[in-house]
Amino acid sequence: MGKEENPKLPKSVLRHLEPDEKVLFSIRKKISMEKPKWLLVTDRRIIYLDEKILGRYDLKAVPYQKLEQVTVKLGIMSSEFVIEGEENVTLKLGWMNKEEARKAINAIKDALNAIAVEPVSIEVNKGLTSETWVLKKPKEFITRTMPAYHTQPVAGEKEDPLEKLKKLKELYDMGVISQEEYEEKRKKLLEEI
């Protein structure tokens, strides 16, 4: 059994990624003669890909808004990684070793914490021969992204550059844009004043 972390992604995954979706963490596992299996953590969802022969594959994705719980049971010989989502969606992955499972659940926790206003809770129960990690999404999952219904000024109306600066600062404070993006846009707005 071989594994690669953050390898080149297959075309079947790239075909399903949204234009600006970023893959934050990936694990590729090849088990004996089978085609590889993948677990990908993006900035928007968790993706499981089971490649088959002749270009076939099974792909399942759980967006963070529909994620309910991730459970990892680490035993002496094996691990079980279970992703549960709304609408009775359950992904069970038994092919990860302990270290891969720990890295994967931490990547999911970090991705959720990057967009959630409330921190994600994680419980760890360590026994003599086993360890269980349970990650639960907050009940009220509110993200830091801007709503899709953001209103644009009516044609002919020019938005005040000071108002734009204020909105830009709010986006920066919320963590929606980086410091570099903030500085670049701020300089352009200051030239308009």
Salt bridges, closest charged atoms under 4 A:
GLU4 OE2 - ARG28 NH1 2.70
GLU5 OE2 - LYS3 NZ 2.94
GLU5 OE2 - LYS103 NZ 3.05
GLU18 OE1 - ARG44 NH1 2.35
ASP20 OD1 - ARG44 NH2 2.58
GLU21 OE2 - ARG45 NE 2.77
GLU34 OE1 - LYS37 NZ 3.26
ASP43 OD1 - ARG44 NE 3.96
ASP50 OD1 - LYS37 NZ 3.28
ASP50 OD2 - LYS52 NZ 3.32
ASP58 OD2 - LYS52 NZ 3.46
GLU87 OE2 - LYS66 NZ 2.98
GLU99 OE1 - ARG102 NH1 3.73
GLU100 OE1 - LYS29 NZ 3.20
ASP110 OD1 - LYS109 NZ 3.98
GLU131 OE1 - ARG102 NH2 2.91
GLU131 OE1 - LYS126 NZ 3.75
GLU159 OE2 - LYS167 NZ 2.79
ASP173 OD1 - LYS169 NZ 2.85
GLU183 OE1 - ARG186 NH1 3.66
GLU184 OE2 - LYS188 NZ 3.74
